[in-house]
Amino acid sequence: MRCPFCSCEEDKVVDSRTSKEGQAVRRRRECLDCSKRFTTYEYIESTSLAIVKNDQRREPYDRQKLMQGIVAACKKRPVSMKKVESVVNKIENQVEKFCKSEMPSSEIGKMVMAELYGLDEVAYIRFASVYRKFKDISEFISEVKEIESKLEPLSK
């Protein structure tokens, strides 16, 4: 492992424990050259998953891309990074259960929308506006009204 501070390749593991709901191993490391500490995470490398885009292109699954999309939807909302990571982990676990080598991006988009709907309505609308490609304000208003109608019985 290369030190992010001095690029030395010699380090020692100071602490090691499971994290992210048992899906990763968190290791605290100390560089033997500069003595600075840093954290690494080890994940099980599963079989490669290809994401089938709407235009039928295939690209490798990228956890960071999924995380960035959810973070963008949750920007300036009361949603912690811990909750975002939990959503990403939950979606990854659902994808793994399908045990496919390819997954349509539309299926992952639906999973994200389902998770965001229960997490934060504004984040859900933001994600839906990009995912569903709203063409005009009427589609956006329609989606907001649908959410309001589902929330009204809860507030009574």
Long-range contacts (C-beta under 8 A, 24 or more apart in sequence): 1-29, 1-40, 3-31, 3-33, 3-34, 3-36, 3-38, 4-38, 5-31, 5-34, 5-36, 5-38, 6-31, 6-33, 6-34, 6-36, 8-32, 8-33, 8-34, 20-85, 20-89, 21-86, 21-89, 23-89, 23-92, 23-93, 46-96, 47-101, 48-101, 49-95, 49-100, 49-101, 49-102, 49-103, 50-101, 50-102, 50-103, 51-102, 51-103, 51-104, 51-105, 51-108, 52-102, 52-103, 52-104, 52-105, 53-105, 54-105, 54-106, 58-102, 61-95, 61-103, 63-88, 63-92, 66-91, 66-108, 66-112, 69-112, 69-127, 69-130, 70-112, 70-116, 70-123, 70-127, 72-126, 73-116, 73-123, 73-124, 73-126, 73-127, 73-130, 74-116, 74-119, 74-120, 74-123, 75-126, 77-120, 77-122, 77-123, 78-120, 79-119, 79-120, 79-123, 83-119, 87-112, 87-115, 87-116, 87-119, 90-115, 91-115, 117-147, 121-147, 121-151
